[in-house]
Amino acid sequence: MSEEHEQVKFKILWHLYTHGYFGKRHTPIESLKRGLPSHLKGEAIKVARDLIREGLLTAKRTAHGLDVSINPRRAGEVKKLLETFIK
């Protein structure tokens, strides 16, 4: 995977983890673009969908679109992944 893909993956997981978006607490997938440089915003949705396929994120359909949160069963994996990114 590209360096940009990994960078966006870290930022998405960091945002969700630090704000406590686990299980029933979710946020619109569009909000994952916040705080990213403009040239990476298009990559954010693609990376989020990859994380859903991997099972690290859960998706929930809502009236305003798709919401995401960290899969609580895989929160430990997400924490370890974030720790490896930081080192």
Biopython code that builds the backbone (N, CA, C, O; Angstrom):
import numpy as np
from Bio.PDB.StructureBuilder import StructureBuilder

atoms = [
    (1, "MET", "N", (0.841, -1.191, 0.000)),
    (1, "MET", "CA", (0.000, 0.000, 0.000)),
    (1, "MET", "C", (0.877, 1.242, 0.000)),
    (1, "MET", "O", (2.015, 1.225, 0.470)),
    (2, "SER", "N", (0.334, 2.292, -0.525)),
    (2, "SER", "CA", (1.099, 3.525, -0.642)),
    (2, "SER", "C", (1.230, 4.220, 0.714)),
    (2, "SER", "O", (0.475, 3.953, 1.648)),
    (3, "GLU", "N", (2.187, 5.095, 0.788)),
    (3, "GLU", "CA", (2.425, 5.881, 2.007)),
    (3, "GLU", "C", (1.208, 6.735, 2.340)),
    (3, "GLU", "O", (0.834, 6.870, 3.506)),
    (4, "GLU", "N", (0.588, 7.313, 1.303)),
    (4, "GLU", "CA", (-0.604, 8.145, 1.527)),
    (4, "GLU", "C", (-1.749, 7.317, 2.095)),
    (4, "GLU", "O", (-2.458, 7.769, 2.994)),
    (5, "HIS", "N", (-1.932, 6.097, 1.570)),
    (5, "HIS", "CA", (-2.991, 5.210, 2.039)),
    (5, "HIS", "C", (-2.800, 4.912, 3.531)),
    (5, "HIS", "O", (-3.758, 4.958, 4.302)),
    (6, "GLU", "N", (-1.578, 4.612, 3.930)),
    (6, "GLU", "CA", (-1.277, 4.315, 5.333)),
    (6, "GLU", "C", (-1.481, 5.543, 6.213)),
    (6, "GLU", "O", (-1.965, 5.432, 7.339)),
    (7, "GLN", "N", (-1.112, 6.707, 5.699)),
    (7, "GLN", "CA", (-1.275, 7.952, 6.445)),
    (7, "GLN", "C", (-2.751, 8.235, 6.695)),
    (7, "GLN", "O", (-3.130, 8.603, 7.807)),
    (8, "VAL", "N", (-3.579, 8.068, 5.684)),
    (8, "VAL", "CA", (-5.014, 8.305, 5.814)),
    (8, "VAL", "C", (-5.627, 7.262, 6.755)),
    (8, "VAL", "O", (-6.493, 7.590, 7.566)),
    (9, "LYS", "N", (-5.186, 6.028, 6.648)),
    (9, "LYS", "CA", (-5.681, 4.952, 7.521)),
    (9, "LYS", "C", (-5.416, 5.302, 8.986)),
    (9, "LYS", "O", (-6.301, 5.162, 9.831)),
    (10, "PHE", "N", (-4.192, 5.759, 9.285)),
    (10, "PHE", "CA", (-3.854, 6.162, 10.646)),
    (10, "PHE", "C", (-4.743, 7.303, 11.120)),
    (10, "PHE", "O", (-5.287, 7.252, 12.223)),
    (11, "LYS", "N", (-4.891, 8.327, 10.293)),
    (11, "LYS", "CA", (-5.681, 9.501, 10.699)),
    (11, "LYS", "C", (-7.135, 9.135, 10.969)),
    (11, "LYS", "O", (-7.730, 9.638, 11.922)),
    (12, "ILE", "N", (-7.715, 8.265, 10.141)),
    (12, "ILE", "CA", (-9.103, 7.844, 10.333)),
    (12, "ILE", "C", (-9.246, 7.073, 11.642)),
    (12, "ILE", "O", (-10.122, 7.369, 12.456)),
    (13, "LEU", "N", (-8.379, 6.083, 11.836)),
    (13, "LEU", "CA", (-8.462, 5.282, 13.059)),
    (13, "LEU", "C", (-8.182, 6.116, 14.297)),
    (13, "LEU", "O", (-8.828, 5.935, 15.329)),
    (14, "TRP", "N", (-7.221, 7.032, 14.200)),
    (14, "TRP", "CA", (-6.889, 7.907, 15.332)),
    (14, "TRP", "C", (-8.087, 8.784, 15.696)),
    (14, "TRP", "O", (-8.422, 8.929, 16.872)),
    (15, "HIS", "N", (-8.723, 9.363, 14.693)),
    (15, "HIS", "CA", (-9.894, 10.223, 14.920)),
    (15, "HIS", "C", (-11.001, 9.443, 15.628)),
    (15, "HIS", "O", (-11.546, 9.904, 16.631)),
    (16, "LEU", "N", (-11.327, 8.277, 15.110)),
    (16, "LEU", "CA", (-12.403, 7.478, 15.690)),
    (16, "LEU", "C", (-12.045, 6.996, 17.096)),
    (16, "LEU", "O", (-12.891, 7.003, 17.990)),
    (17, "TYR", "N", (-10.798, 6.578, 17.291)),
    (17, "TYR", "CA", (-10.367, 6.035, 18.580)),
    (17, "TYR", "C", (-10.353, 7.113, 19.658)),
    (17, "TYR", "O", (-10.870, 6.905, 20.756)),
    (18, "THR", "N", (-9.762, 8.265, 19.347)),
    (18, "THR", "CA", (-9.637, 9.312, 20.363)),
    (18, "THR", "C", (-10.973, 9.961, 20.709)),
    (18, "THR", "O", (-11.130, 10.491, 21.808)),
    (19, "HIS", "N", (-11.933, 9.928, 19.798)),
    (19, "HIS", "CA", (-13.248, 10.493, 20.077)),
    (19, "HIS", "C", (-14.238, 9.462, 20.611)),
    (19, "HIS", "O", (-15.391, 9.789, 20.893)),
    (20, "GLY", "N", (-13.792, 8.235, 20.746)),
    (20, "GLY", "CA", (-14.624, 7.200, 21.348)),
    (20, "GLY", "C", (-15.741, 6.677, 20.462)),
    (20, "GLY", "O", (-16.811, 6.325, 20.957)),
    (21, "TYR", "N", (-15.507, 6.624, 19.169)),
    (21, "TYR", "CA", (-16.523, 6.091, 18.248)),
    (21, "TYR", "C", (-16.406, 4.571, 18.161)),
    (21, "TYR", "O", (-15.813, 4.032, 17.227)),
    (22, "PHE", "N", (-16.983, 3.895, 19.151)),
    (22, "PHE", "CA", (-16.990, 2.435, 19.220)),
    (22, "PHE", "C", (-18.433, 1.959, 19.209)),
    (22, "PHE", "O", (-19.288, 2.554, 19.866)),
    (23, "GLY", "N", (-18.709, 0.902, 18.476)),
    (23, "GLY", "CA", (-20.025, 0.269, 18.523)),
    (23, "GLY", "C", (-21.166, 1.186, 18.154)),
    (23, "GLY", "O", (-21.267, 1.644, 17.017)),
    (24, "LYS", "N", (-22.031, 1.453, 19.127)),
    (24, "LYS", "CA", (-23.249, 2.220, 18.846)),
    (24, "LYS", "C", (-22.998, 3.707, 18.649)),
    (24, "LYS", "O", (-23.855, 4.398, 18.099)),
    (25, "ARG", "N", (-21.850, 4.222, 19.082)),
    (25, "ARG", "CA", (-21.530, 5.630, 18.844)),
    (25, "ARG", "C", (-20.821, 5.716, 17.506)),
    (25, "ARG", "O", (-19.715, 5.198, 17.350)),
    (26, "HIS", "N", (-21.449, 6.363, 16.543)),
    (26, "HIS", "CA", (-20.910, 6.405, 15.185)),
    (26, "HIS", "C", (-20.928, 7.818, 14.640)),
    (26, "HIS", "O", (-21.555, 8.711, 15.210)),
    (27, "THR", "N", (-20.234, 8.008, 13.531)),
    (27, "THR", "CA", (-20.114, 9.322, 12.904)),
    (27, "THR", "C", (-20.265, 9.162, 11.392)),
    (27, "THR", "O", (-19.928, 8.111, 10.847)),
    (28, "PRO", "N", (-20.765, 10.186, 10.712)),
    (28, "PRO", "CA", (-20.902, 10.085, 9.250)),
    (28, "PRO", "C", (-19.547, 9.844, 8.579)),
    (28, "PRO", "O", (-18.527, 10.400, 8.987)),
    (29, "ILE", "N", (-19.560, 9.023, 7.566)),
    (29, "ILE", "CA", (-18.328, 8.686, 6.845)),
    (29, "ILE", "C", (-17.711, 9.941, 6.221)),
    (29, "ILE", "O", (-16.493, 10.020, 6.062)),
    (30, "GLU", "N", (-18.533, 10.901, 5.875)),
    (30, "GLU", "CA", (-18.036, 12.156, 5.283)),
    (30, "GLU", "C", (-17.189, 12.950, 6.278)),
    (30, "GLU", "O", (-16.302, 13.697, 5.865)),
    (31, "SER", "N", (-17.447, 12.801, 7.587)),
    (31, "SER", "CA", (-16.692, 13.564, 8.583)),
    (31, "SER", "C", (-15.256, 13.070, 8.714)),
    (31, "SER", "O", (-14.431, 13.737, 9.339)),
    (32, "LEU", "N", (-14.947, 11.925, 8.141)),
    (32, "LEU", "CA", (-13.583, 11.396, 8.215)),
    (32, "LEU", "C", (-12.614, 12.218, 7.373)),
    (32, "LEU", "O", (-11.399, 12.108, 7.536)),
    (33, "LYS", "N", (-13.145, 13.034, 6.482)),
    (33, "LYS", "CA", (-12.300, 13.885, 5.635)),
    (33, "LYS", "C", (-11.743, 15.078, 6.413)),
    (33, "LYS", "O", (-10.747, 15.674, 6.003)),
    (34, "ARG", "N", (-12.378, 15.426, 7.528)),
    (34, "ARG", "CA", (-11.964, 16.604, 8.286)),
    (34, "ARG", "C", (-10.529, 16.473, 8.768)),
    (34, "ARG", "O", (-10.104, 15.416, 9.235)),
    (35, "GLY", "N", (-9.805, 17.555, 8.646)),
    (35, "GLY", "CA", (-8.442, 17.593, 9.135)),
    (35, "GLY", "C", (-7.406, 17.026, 8.178)),
    (35, "GLY", "O", (-6.207, 17.116, 8.443)),
    (36, "LEU", "N", (-7.848, 16.449, 7.079)),
    (36, "LEU", "CA", (-6.907, 15.912, 6.096)),
    (36, "LEU", "C", (-6.534, 16.988, 5.091)),
    (36, "LEU", "O", (-7.345, 17.867, 4.798)),
    (37, "PRO", "N", (-5.318, 16.931, 4.559)),
    (37, "PRO", "CA", (-4.960, 17.859, 3.486)),
    (37, "PRO", "C", (-5.883, 17.635, 2.288)),
    (37, "PRO", "O", (-6.356, 16.519, 2.074)),
    (38, "SER", "N", (-6.137, 18.663, 1.525)),
    (38, "SER", "CA", (-7.104, 18.582, 0.432)),
    (38, "SER", "C", (-6.767, 17.497, -0.585)),
    (38, "SER", "O", (-7.673, 16.907, -1.173)),
    (39, "HIS", "N", (-5.480, 17.223, -0.802)),
    (39, "HIS", "CA", (-5.118, 16.204, -1.788)),
    (39, "HIS", "C", (-5.357, 14.781, -1.274)),
    (39, "HIS", "O", (-5.263, 13.834, -2.055)),
    (40, "LEU", "N", (-5.665, 14.603, 0.017)),
    (40, "LEU", "CA", (-5.929, 13.279, 0.574)),
    (40, "LEU", "C", (-7.402, 13.036, 0.891)),
    (40, "LEU", "O", (-7.779, 11.919, 1.247)),
    (41, "LYS", "N", (-8.235, 14.060, 0.768)),
    (41, "LYS", "CA", (-9.644, 13.914, 1.142)),
    (41, "LYS", "C", (-10.378, 12.882, 0.296)),
    (41, "LYS", "O", (-11.259, 12.188, 0.804)),
    (42, "GLY", "N", (-10.037, 12.767, -0.975)),
    (42, "GLY", "CA", (-10.675, 11.779, -1.837)),
    (42, "GLY", "C", (-10.321, 10.356, -1.440)),
    (42, "GLY", "O", (-11.101, 9.429, -1.658)),
    (43, "GLU", "N", (-9.153, 10.191, -0.861)),
    (43, "GLU", "CA", (-8.678, 8.875, -0.434)),
    (43, "GLU", "C", (-9.391, 8.398, 0.834)),
    (43, "GLU", "O", (-9.462, 7.194, 1.081)),
    (44, "ALA", "N", (-9.918, 9.323, 1.641)),
    (44, "ALA", "CA", (-10.492, 8.983, 2.946)),
    (44, "ALA", "C", (-11.659, 8.001, 2.837)),
    (44, "ALA", "O", (-11.728, 7.047, 3.611)),
    (45, "ILE", "N", (-12.560, 8.214, 1.905)),
    (45, "ILE", "CA", (-13.724, 7.336, 1.766)),
    (45, "ILE", "C", (-13.276, 5.951, 1.303)),
    (45, "ILE", "O", (-13.785, 4.941, 1.790)),
    (46, "LYS", "N", (-12.322, 5.896, 0.359)),
    (46, "LYS", "CA", (-11.811, 4.610, -0.119)),
    (46, "LYS", "C", (-11.171, 3.813, 1.014)),
    (46, "LYS", "O", (-11.412, 2.614, 1.153)),
    (47, "VAL", "N", (-10.363, 4.483, 1.813)),
    (47, "VAL", "CA", (-9.683, 3.823, 2.931)),
    (47, "VAL", "C", (-10.709, 3.350, 3.956)),
    (47, "VAL", "O", (-10.586, 2.245, 4.483)),
    (48, "ALA", "N", (-11.714, 4.169, 4.243)),
    (48, "ALA", "CA", (-12.756, 3.785, 5.205)),
    (48, "ALA", "C", (-13.488, 2.539, 4.717)),
    (48, "ALA", "O", (-13.775, 1.643, 5.511)),
    (49, "ARG", "N", (-13.788, 2.470, 3.443)),
    (49, "ARG", "CA", (-14.462, 1.280, 2.901)),
    (49, "ARG", "C", (-13.564, 0.045, 2.989)),
    (49, "ARG", "O", (-14.049, -1.060, 3.235)),
    (50, "ASP", "N", (-12.257, 0.230, 2.787)),
    (50, "ASP", "CA", (-11.314, -0.882, 2.959)),
    (50, "ASP", "C", (-11.312, -1.366, 4.409)),
    (50, "ASP", "O", (-11.285, -2.570, 4.666)),
    (51, "LEU", "N", (-11.340, -0.424, 5.354)),
    (51, "LEU", "CA", (-11.348, -0.785, 6.773)),
    (51, "LEU", "C", (-12.640, -1.507, 7.160)),
    (51, "LEU", "O", (-12.630, -2.372, 8.035)),
    (52, "ILE", "N", (-13.745, -1.157, 6.513)),
    (52, "ILE", "CA", (-15.013, -1.857, 6.742)),
    (52, "ILE", "C", (-14.892, -3.293, 6.236)),
    (52, "ILE", "O", (-15.307, -4.232, 6.915)),
    (53, "ARG", "N", (-14.319, -3.462, 5.034)),
    (53, "ARG", "CA", (-14.127, -4.808, 4.478)),
    (53, "ARG", "C", (-13.220, -5.661, 5.358)),
    (53, "ARG", "O", (-13.442, -6.863, 5.501)),
    (54, "GLU", "N", (-12.192, -5.035, 5.951)),
    (54, "GLU", "CA", (-11.275, -5.751, 6.836)),
    (54, "GLU", "C", (-11.931, -6.106, 8.167)),
    (54, "GLU", "O", (-11.451, -6.984, 8.884)),
    (55, "GLY", "N", (-13.022, -5.428, 8.494)),
    (55, "GLY", "CA", (-13.714, -5.697, 9.748)),
    (55, "GLY", "C", (-13.275, -4.830, 10.908)),
    (55, "GLY", "O", (-13.745, -5.020, 12.030)),
    (56, "LEU", "N", (-12.371, -3.869, 10.662)),
    (56, "LEU", "CA", (-11.937, -2.980, 11.735)),
    (56, "LEU", "C", (-12.981, -1.911, 12.035)),
    (56, "LEU", "O", (-13.087, -1.439, 13.166)),
    (57, "LEU", "N", (-13.750, -1.532, 11.017)),
    (57, "LEU", "CA", (-14.837, -0.571, 11.197)),
    (57, "LEU", "C", (-16.166, -1.255, 10.926)),
    (57, "LEU", "O", (-16.249, -2.211, 10.155)),
    (58, "THR", "N", (-17.201, -0.745, 11.574)),
    (58, "THR", "CA", (-18.554, -1.214, 11.280)),
    (58, "THR", "C", (-19.304, -0.084, 10.593)),
    (58, "THR", "O", (-19.057, 1.092, 10.861)),
    (59, "ALA", "N", (-20.209, -0.445, 9.715)),
    (59, "ALA", "CA", (-20.990, 0.539, 8.968)),
    (59, "ALA", "C", (-22.446, 0.455, 9.390)),
    (59, "ALA", "O", (-22.957, -0.626, 9.683)),
    (60, "LYS", "N", (-23.110, 1.603, 9.419)),
    (60, "LYS", "CA", (-24.526, 1.662, 9.759)),
    (60, "LYS", "C", (-25.209, 2.622, 8.800)),
    (60, "LYS", "O", (-24.799, 3.776, 8.668)),
    (61, "ARG", "N", (-26.240, 2.149, 8.139)),
    (61, "ARG", "CA", (-27.028, 3.012, 7.253)),
    (61, "ARG", "C", (-27.916, 3.909, 8.108)),
    (61, "ARG", "O", (-28.574, 3.445, 9.040)),
    (62, "THR", "N", (-27.925, 5.192, 7.781)),
    (62, "THR", "CA", (-28.792, 6.139, 8.474)),
    (62, "THR", "C", (-29.550, 6.950, 7.429)),
    (62, "THR", "O", (-29.326, 6.801, 6.227)),
    (63, "ALA", "N", (-30.442, 7.800, 7.899)),
    (63, "ALA", "CA", (-31.242, 8.619, 6.984)),
    (63, "ALA", "C", (-30.359, 9.577, 6.178)),
    (63, "ALA", "O", (-30.690, 9.916, 5.042)),
    (64, "HIS", "N", (-29.248, 10.011, 6.756)),
    (64, "HIS", "CA", (-28.382, 10.973, 6.059)),
    (64, "HIS", "C", (-27.217, 10.321, 5.333)),
    (64, "HIS", "O", (-26.393, 11.022, 4.746)),
    (65, "GLY", "N", (-27.129, 8.982, 5.359)),
    (65, "GLY", "CA", (-26.053, 8.302, 4.644)),
    (65, "GLY", "C", (-25.433, 7.204, 5.480)),
    (65, "GLY", "O", (-26.102, 6.600, 6.318)),
    (66, "LEU", "N", (-24.159, 6.946, 5.256)),
    (66, "LEU", "CA", (-23.452, 5.869, 5.935)),
    (66, "LEU", "C", (-22.673, 6.420, 7.122)),
    (66, "LEU", "O", (-21.949, 7.407, 6.993)),
    (67, "ASP", "N", (-22.822, 5.777, 8.282)),
    (67, "ASP", "CA", (-22.062, 6.122, 9.474)),
    (67, "ASP", "C", (-21.091, 4.992, 9.766)),
    (67, "ASP", "O", (-21.346, 3.838, 9.423)),
    (68, "VAL", "N", (-19.971, 5.331, 10.403)),
    (68, "VAL", "CA", (-18.970, 4.321, 10.743)),
    (68, "VAL", "C", (-18.545, 4.448, 12.202)),
    (68, "VAL", "O", (-18.655, 5.513, 12.810)),
    (69, "SER", "N", (-18.058, 3.342, 12.743)),
    (69, "SER", "CA", (-17.462, 3.321, 14.072)),
    (69, "SER", "C", (-16.473, 2.165, 14.121)),
    (69, "SER", "O", (-16.474, 1.306, 13.239)),
    (70, "ILE", "N", (-15.630, 2.143, 15.147)),
    (70, "ILE", "CA", (-14.677, 1.052, 15.316)),
    (70, "ILE", "C", (-15.437, -0.170, 15.810)),
    (70, "ILE", "O", (-16.278, -0.074, 16.704)),
    (71, "ASN", "N", (-15.133, -1.309, 15.222)),
    (71, "ASN", "CA", (-15.732, -2.566, 15.647)),
    (71, "ASN", "C", (-15.239, -2.855, 17.065)),
    (71, "ASN", "O", (-14.039, -3.058, 17.255)),
    (72, "PRO", "N", (-16.126, -2.879, 18.072)),
    (72, "PRO", "CA", (-15.674, -3.063, 19.455)),
    (72, "PRO", "C", (-14.953, -4.394, 19.678)),
    (72, "PRO", "O", (-14.114, -4.498, 20.573)),
    (73, "ARG", "N", (-15.265, -5.397, 18.887)),
    (73, "ARG", "CA", (-14.594, -6.701, 19.024)),
    (73, "ARG", "C", (-13.152, -6.654, 18.544)),
    (73, "ARG", "O", (-12.346, -7.516, 18.897)),
    (74, "ARG", "N", (-12.828, -5.647, 17.741)),
    (74, "ARG", "CA", (-11.467, -5.540, 17.189)),
    (74, "ARG", "C", (-10.747, -4.287, 17.702)),
    (74, "ARG", "O", (-9.744, -3.865, 17.126)),
    (75, "ALA", "N", (-11.264, -3.694, 18.789)),
    (75, "ALA", "CA", (-10.673, -2.465, 19.333)),
    (75, "ALA", "C", (-9.228, -2.684, 19.771)),
    (75, "ALA", "O", (-8.397, -1.789, 19.619)),
    (76, "GLY", "N", (-8.919, -3.848, 20.308)),
    (76, "GLY", "CA", (-7.545, -4.144, 20.713)),
    (76, "GLY", "C", (-6.594, -4.127, 19.537)),
    (76, "GLY", "O", (-5.478, -3.618, 19.635)),
    (77, "GLU", "N", (-7.041, -4.688, 18.420)),
    (77, "GLU", "CA", (-6.227, -4.678, 17.195)),
    (77, "GLU", "C", (-5.995, -3.253, 16.710)),
    (77, "GLU", "O", (-4.892, -2.900, 16.290)),
    (78, "VAL", "N", (-7.042, -2.441, 16.772)),
    (78, "VAL", "CA", (-6.930, -1.045, 16.335)),
    (78, "VAL", "C", (-5.922, -0.314, 17.214)),
    (78, "VAL", "O", (-5.102, 0.457, 16.714)),
    (79, "LYS", "N", (-5.980, -0.554, 18.526)),
    (79, "LYS", "CA", (-5.041, 0.100, 19.442)),
    (79, "LYS", "C", (-3.599, -0.290, 19.108)),
    (79, "LYS", "O", (-2.721, 0.571, 19.060)),
    (80, "LYS", "N", (-3.350, -1.593, 18.875)),
    (80, "LYS", "CA", (-2.006, -2.056, 18.523)),
    (80, "LYS", "C", (-1.550, -1.448, 17.200)),
    (80, "LYS", "O", (-0.387, -1.071, 17.054)),
    (81, "LEU", "N", (-2.460, -1.352, 16.243)),
    (81, "LEU", "CA", (-2.143, -0.760, 14.950)),
    (81, "LEU", "C", (-1.740, 0.705, 15.109)),
    (81, "LEU", "O", (-0.774, 1.157, 14.493)),
    (82, "LEU", "N", (-2.477, 1.440, 15.929)),
    (82, "LEU", "CA", (-2.154, 2.841, 16.178)),
    (82, "LEU", "C", (-0.796, 2.973, 16.856)),
    (82, "LEU", "O", (-0.024, 3.877, 16.538)),
    (83, "GLU", "N", (-0.508, 2.074, 17.787)),
    (83, "GLU", "CA", (0.783, 2.115, 18.478)),
    (83, "GLU", "C", (1.938, 1.873, 17.514)),
    (83, "GLU", "O", (2.998, 2.482, 17.659)),
    (84, "THR", "N", (1.750, 0.996, 16.535)),
    (84, "THR", "CA", (2.822, 0.742, 15.571)),
    (84, "THR", "C", (3.018, 1.940, 14.641)),
    (84, "THR", "O", (4.139, 2.213, 14.211)),
    (85, "PHE", "N", (1.945, 2.650, 14.331)),
    (85, "PHE", "CA", (2.055, 3.843, 13.490)),
    (85, "PHE", "C", (2.830, 4.943, 14.219)),
    (85, "PHE", "O", (3.614, 5.668, 13.606)),
    (86, "ILE", "N", (2.606, 5.061, 15.530)),
    (86, "ILE", "CA", (3.229, 6.120, 16.306)),
    (86, "ILE", "C", (4.727, 5.898, 16.434)),
    (86, "ILE", "O", (5.494, 6.861, 16.430)),
    (87, "LYS", "N", (5.159, 4.645, 16.546)),
    (87, "LYS", "CA", (6.592, 4.341, 16.728)),
    (87, "LYS", "C", (7.406, 4.614, 15.507)),
    (87, "LYS", "O", (8.619, 4.406, 15.515)),
]
sb = StructureBuilder()
sb.init_structure("model")
sb.init_model(0)
sb.init_chain("A")
sb.init_seg("    ")
for serial, (resi, resn, name, xyz) in enumerate(atoms, 1):
    if name == "N":
        sb.init_residue(resn, " ", resi, " ")
    sb.init_atom(name, np.array(xyz, "f"), 0.0, 1.0, " ", f" {name:<3s}", serial, name[0])
structure = sb.get_structure()
